[in-house]
């Protein structure tokens, strides 16, 4: 007896389907091709992991492999041909359809959608997945439909908040949980959003609310002087010159690495590019994009930073770097300096000089403080540094002991 393809009052069996294909003039090879193509499409809409061809000295050289998640565990799937691998994945996901999708399954689907449909960067997806993996295995292995608001609140209260997360981490995990369950509802994997009414304000009091002092966030004038003197001793190293330009302009590390000689124009530095790190396809690469950090959603041709006498001196030193290049900071072969290389050099330099603060951002905060002392308005400072006025006032304007001491001296 032929097996029914559809179970209903008007069931269609395999013999009926074969008869239909014959009537419309399809050959067996064509039918097979159509089914194979349909199976591939079915798998591609569900499988979030990369499929790659193996290169090995064993008999499996040239075989295809990927990974699937089952029962909360990552499992390798290997087949001799890509077609065989797709067939195995098709069987796996058909079996998965018979059981409810778990939290972990849904995370995979959402991350795949962000990469392939929403044009999110690989780095963003990795970061999102890291936050969503904080939940306990008990919840991650649970069908999405069965996860309750009580489950999430219990995890927050007994597991997550005792770790004393920063406010930003708490806000991010709640944001992503709401997004995950909204996606689950759209995909008919759950009927409600148990994270919808879990509020940031209910838990923020248990976060780590400590703040870095401004002395920790910015280089002092004395530290800037030490760094300047040290960098000038190794002016043949482009990373040393990046240090010098950072303290005179407040440029971000990625902006320094992407600076072209053509961007130096008429007494200004035109800052409109940045170098980004991308970890897609299992490799770490650095790419240059035509927008700065604050312009990702609304590009407006960057900003212009005035070239002071001190800044001009640094730029003159860059002209003496060996090699020809379109980049201001480059190696002897003309390749741009990788921003991570510059930041590592800065950390080592600070450690050697006994300076506790060791990140490029401290130059931006110090530069902003210098502009405050010179009497520049918040809007002028934001224009030069490349961010919103509110951001400048909230994160860059210093209120430390050094500034208070200066105020007191003027009041006496």
Secondary structure, DSSP 4 states (H G I P E B T S, - for coil): -PPBSS-STT--BHHHHHHHHHHTT--HHHHHHHHHHHHHHHHHTT--SPPEE---SSTTTT-EEEEEEETTEEEEEEESSHHHHHHHHHHHHHHHHTSPPBHHHHHHHHHHHHHHTS---HHHHHHHHHHHTTS-HHHHTSBGGG--HHHHHHHIIIIIGGG---HHHHHHHHHHHHHHHHHHHHTTS-SS-TTTT--GGGTGGGS------HHHHS--HHHHHHHHHHHHHTTTSHHHHHHHHHHHH---HHHHHT-BGGGEETTEEEE--EEEEE-GGG--EEEEESS-GGGSSS----EEEE--HHHHHHHHHHTTSSS--SBSSB-TTSPBPPHHHHHHHHHHHHHHHT-S--STHHHHHHHHHHHHHTT--HHHHHHHHTS-HHHIIIII---SHHHHHHHHHHH-
